[in-house]
Structures are given as C-alpha cells and as structure tokens.
C-alpha cells in the first residue's frame, strides 16, 4: 500500500498571554480566520464556545483540515493546534500569525508529520518552515 496523505500537524502551548486576549471571543474568532488566510487555507466554517466564567474554544474547519485554540485566561495559557493536509498550505504560517497577535512570554511546540505510514515528531523552532 502506498502512503501519500502527507500532512503537517503543529501543536503549541503558549504561556504568559494577556487574560483579555484569551477571553475575547470576537478577537479570537477574527484572528483565527486571519491565521487561516495567512497560511493559504480555505475556511469552511468557524465555531466557538465561551466558557463561564472565562475561557474560549474556537475551531476553524478548513478545506485542508483545521485550526483550533483552547484558552485558560486565568492561567495565561492557550493550546493551539494546526493541521493541514498536502504540501500547498503551511500550518506553521497560521500558528506564527496567532503567536504574533497573542504575544506569549513562552512557547513550546512540536511538529508532527503525518500520513506517510508513520508519525515523525520533532521539537519545533518558530523559524522552521
């Protein structure tokens, strides 16, 4: 069997992010959409949920897969996830865009190459492409 469903999955933890940014649904929805555009992806839909008393989950369904964010404003933490199939859309561009608008103090990230018969997991530097 030939494996030819190449995809890149970027998984990122952000620490030290401003409470208000992480708790603002309109801000997150706008920038998730902009991040998708920055990566060259085609947005199919955007959905979100605001938790009480604080926190947001936002999910962008892409023709090429998805972007998501889960926020914990009280801890200054956000979990980002970007997965795209194929070689034409770069999820790292979307993730870097989100990092630039969220302005965290600390970033931990990994890149998982998927769809080639196994998983390749690498610690990611923000300058990787």
C-alpha positions in Angstrom: 0.0 0.0 0.0 1.3 3.5 -0.9 1.1 6.2 1.7 0.5 9.5 0.1 -1.6 11.6 2.5 1.1 13.9 3.7 0.1 16.4 6.4 1.7 18.7 9.0 0.4 19.0 12.5 1.7 21.8 14.6 0.9 21.6 18.4 1.7 24.6 20.5 1.4 25.6 24.2 1.5 29.4 24.9 2.2 30.8 28.3 2.1 34.3 29.7 -0.7 35.5 27.4 -2.9 38.5 28.4 -6.1 37.5 30.1 -8.3 39.7 28.0 -7.0 38.4 24.7 -7.6 34.8 25.8 -11.1 35.6 26.9 -12.3 37.7 24.0 -14.4 35.6 21.5 -14.5 38.2 18.8 -10.8 38.8 19.0 -10.0 35.1 18.8 -12.5 34.4 16.0 -11.2 37.3 13.9 -7.5 36.2 14.3 -8.2 32.5 13.8 -9.8 33.4 10.5 -6.8 35.7 9.6 -4.4 33.0 10.6 -6.1 30.6 8.2 -5.8 33.1 5.4 -2.1 33.7 6.2 -1.5 30.0 5.7 -3.2 29.9 2.4 -6.0 27.7 3.7 -9.7 27.7 2.6 -12.0 28.5 5.6 -15.2 26.4 5.5 -16.6 27.4 8.9 -15.7 28.9 12.3 -17.3 27.8 15.6 -16.5 28.7 19.2 -17.7 28.3 22.7 -17.2 30.8 25.6 -17.0 29.2 29.0 -18.3 30.6 32.2 -16.7 32.4 34.0 -13.9 32.5 31.4 -12.1 30.6 28.6 -12.8 30.0 24.9 -12.6 27.1 22.5 -12.5 28.1 18.8 -12.4 25.8 15.9 -11.8 26.7 12.2 -12.8 24.0 9.8 -10.5 24.2 6.7 -10.9 22.5 3.4 -7.3 21.3 4.2 -8.2 20.3 7.8 -8.4 22.6 10.9 -7.1 25.2 13.3 -8.1 25.3 17.0 -7.4 27.2 20.2 -8.4 26.3 23.8 -7.8 29.1 26.3 -7.3 29.3 30.0 -7.2 33.0 30.6 -6.8 32.7 34.4 -3.6 30.8 33.8 -2.4 32.9 30.8 -2.4 29.7 28.8 -3.5 28.8 25.3 -3.3 25.5 23.4 -3.0 25.9 19.6 -3.4 23.2 17.1 -3.0 23.5 13.3 -3.2 20.5 10.9 -3.2 20.7 7.1 -3.1 18.0 4.5 -0.9 18.3 1.5 2.1 20.5 0.6 0.3 23.7 -0.5 -1.0 25.1 2.8 1.5 25.7 5.7 0.0 25.4 9.2 3.1 27.0 10.7 2.2 30.3 9.0 -1.1 30.2 10.7 0.5 29.3 14.1 3.1 32.0 13.7 0.4 34.6 12.9 -1.5 33.6 16.1 1.7 33.8 18.2 2.3 37.3 16.9 -1.1 38.6 17.9 -1.3 36.7 21.3 2.3 37.8 22.3 3.1 35.0 24.8 6.0 35.1 27.1 6.9 31.4 26.4 6.1 29.0 23.5 6.5 25.2 23.5 5.8 23.5 20.2 6.2 20.3 18.2 5.6 19.4 14.6 4.2 16.0 13.6 4.5 14.8 10.0 1.5 12.6 9.3 0.1 10.4 6.6 3.3 8.7 5.4 3.0 5.4 7.1 4.3 6.5 10.5 4.5 9.6 12.6 7.6 11.9 12.7 7.6 14.1 15.7 10.1 17.0 16.0 10.5 19.8 18.5 9.8 22.9 16.5 11.6 26.2 16.3 9.5 29.1 15.2 11.8 29.7 12.2 11.0 26.2 10.8 9.0 26.0 7.6 
